[in-house]
Amino acid sequence: MSVFITFEGIEGSGKSSVIAAIGKFLSEQNCPALQTREPGGTELGQEIRRILLQTTPAPCHLAELLLFAADRAQHIAQVIRPALDSGTVVLSDRYADSTLAYQGYGRGVSLELLSRLHTIATADLAPDMTLLLDLPVQTGLERAALRRGEDQASWTRFEAETLEFHEAVRNGFLVLAQKNPQRFRVINASQPLTDVINEATSHVEALIKLTANSR
Ligand code: T5A
């Protein structure tokens, strides 16, 4: 079944954990599903991911934006479109809303420029549903730190940003969810992981049933 679902949220919000659980759930239902991510869902994307998260000095804001766009264009061409065309459910850890939240609301790049670039990079491929895992910034960063170890040198460039930046990103995601209520489902990611997974799974199940019934 061709369904495109994206997972968004700040650092440490639990996207990877939830996607893995939903992938397992769908495979138990014999529903073919592909788990992928941005940046880094292709070989080229992995190179771009390394540049984005580690190269010093950091890319300027425009270069950073164009690298995310290049990663996404390749991801769509090589992975997302072919999977959707073959009737697979695609579960992507981040997609275009991350660019709006981080580069737009976080870095201050013009939303109008982002919208034009989005049209070019994605040919307007939009998710059928976006699950936003929302939680306080401090909690997300603490979880990300615990997972990577307290050594701040191993943090990615984004994790090391100021609290103010992360607050702007979180608020950006919430604004996007408010503007697109038909596509977004906002989940309280401060809950225990099993509760977050149950809530996310019920949204995915409902969408898949709806899609199957509309055929
Ligand atoms: N970026 C990306 C942009 O700026 N623009 C863009 O266009 C795109 C696509 C990617 C960075 O790039 C930026 C955003 C990012 O900063 P990344 O390493 O892929 O970098 O970072 P994240 O996507 O943020 O991945 P994380 O692994 O940090 O976060 P997840 O996947 O949301 O969290 P997860 O599942 O790994 O969980 C983190 C820890 O918390 C625990 C987990 O067990 C794990 O240890 N946990 C919970 N603990 C308690 N209760 C819960 N409910 C929990 N949920 C998870």
Residues whose N, C-alpha, C, O or C-beta is under 5 A from the ligand:
A	BS01	T5A	I10 E11 G12 S13 G14 K15 S16 S17 E38 P39 F68 R94 Y95 S98 T99 Y102 R143 A144 R147 F158 A189 Q191 P192 L193 V196
